[in-house]
Every structure is written in structure tokens, then in C-alpha cells.
Amino acid sequence: MNGTLIVLFLVCLSAVPLIADDISEIRAMTKEKVDAVIRTLKDNSLSKKEKKEGILKTIDGLFDFSLMARLSLGKKHWKALSKAQRKEFSELFVKRLKESYLDKLDLYTDEEIVVDEAKLTKKNRVEVLTYLVSKEDKKEMIYKLYKSKKKEWMVYDVDILGVSIVQTYRSQFSGILKKESMEQLMERLRSTGELGS
């Protein structure tokens, strides 16, 4: 019994540096991507279009947009879709999410993004606390990451001022699907990308 406890203790000790290294690496990766976005935003030699293209290239490797689409629709509605519908919904959702993200970048002035602590919330789940800091204000954002099957850490949700992007979309989609069909929701996204009220 004592031997088993010692082995377990040693396994736990050997696992701690790995988790700590992972968290440190995730924080560094997030900071690198965030800093790259800010540099692009501040580069006055780039056109608006070039800035948006550069930013999308930076975040594409960090965000798991397909998973965000699935989580936003919810398990019940996602299961009801055919393979082709899932593919189309994901493409429409990702397009909308990216456009929404880029539109908000137009509001950027001189804020700095401070990447604070990263913490393990459960196995293969890490949250990175960041702040959008201006002269008058400080807004909290939390990037939620998971370890993918390819062993890469990717963002699957972002909380902005305590509000989850995924949960916000899920609430919108759920409200629409109580009154309309899935095809009508898809048509809204196909035609204008707008969900309406």
C-alpha cells in the first residue's frame, strides 16, 4: 500500500511541471497572437483591407471556429443536421463571426491588451485572462482554450465582460428555432448574415 502511494505521489509530482509548462506556453502563445493583432491595427502603412486580412491570418490558427459553430447551435440542433447542412452552417457561422470580429476592430483607438494569468480549469481546458486597457477604462476578456486531437491548444469561446460569445449565439439561435425552421435560420445567414430580432 505504501509503495502504491509513493508511486502515485511521484506521478503527481512529475505531472506538475508539464501542466505548468503547458499553461506558460499557452499564455505566451496567446500574448504573441494578441500582440500581432495590435501591431497590425497600429500599422498606418497598411490599408483597412490589408489590416483585416493580416488579422484573420493571425487568428485563424488560434480559434477553432468549427467547434464554436457546433457549440453555438447546441447539441440537439446540431445532431438533427445532415453532414452537408453541418458543413454549410459552419461556413456561414464562421463567416458571420469573422465579419462581426472585424467590424468591432473599427472601434479600436489606442487601447492596449494586457495578457494576465492563465489557469487550468479542468483537464485539457485552460482560461487566459486578458484586459483591454484604455486611459479611462479596463475591460476584462477571458479566452477559453482546449487541447485538440492534434494536441494543439485552440480557443473555443471568449467571455467579454462576463458574457460568453458562444452562449450569446446559442441563445439567439435557440430563440429563432422556437419559431422558425432550421432552413429559415440558414436562409437568414445565407442572404444577409443577419439574424434579426
Beta strands, then each sheet from edge to edge (+ up, - down):
strand 1: 112-122
strand 2: 125-133
strand 3: 138-147
strand 4: 153-160
strand 5: 163-164
sheet 1: 1+ 2- 3+ 4- 5+
end
